[in-house]
Amino acid sequence: MTDIAEAIILPHLLDACRVAAPSVSFRTTQLDVEKTLPALRSGDVDLAIGYLPSLRSGVKQQLLFEADYVVISREDHPIIRQSGKLTRAAFLACGHALAEATGTGHVVVERTLKRCGLGNSIGTRVPHFLALPMIVAASDLLATVPRPLARLLIDTVPIAIHQHPIRFSNLPIRLFWHERFDADLGLRWLRHTLRQALHRAEALRPERRV
């Protein structure tokens, strides 16, 4: 799983196991897509979780939830304050912080920004998403992140969340496991426990529209 999944999903799984299976322990790892399938096939990795559209052959999968991309900025961002909201023009006028998220489907973010002509407006690049709220809170940069991450940290970091002025497809976050282990009782229990835990996750509930 990615850093986002570690922050959003893993705490709920651990909480579910606190009473039901207190002796269970977990180890997460971040692998490139080409290494994920062999790890699932060998049993070195039990489950893969994330936005992994290229992971298909030999695996079973289940949709956990869908998320969309939003823009985060520091509170009282000067350009956004002038326009009153984050317009497409304001978005294009700003500098940006980018999570490269190598090996995941999130490369769509950089590709889309480049198509909009923002290749030279990327002020900083980091390998993972989790640092972006802290970066934008201390700068005038904007960042494109999955909504659950923004909602998780908005009460901790002084950021504002904005509807994205550029259209992105929703992110299907899926659970993957190798077909060899589909009937494994322990992994069946784990998959069920994970799904039940995520039903109670506030940050993963659909955004209410006013």
Beta strands, then each sheet from edge to edge (+ up, - down):
strand 1: 48-50
strand 2: 59-67
strand 3: 69-74
strand 4: 96-99
strand 5: 122-126
strand 6: 142-146
strand 7: 159-163
strand 8: 171-178
sheet 1: 1+ 8- 2+
sheet 2: 5+ 4+ 6+ 3- 7+
end
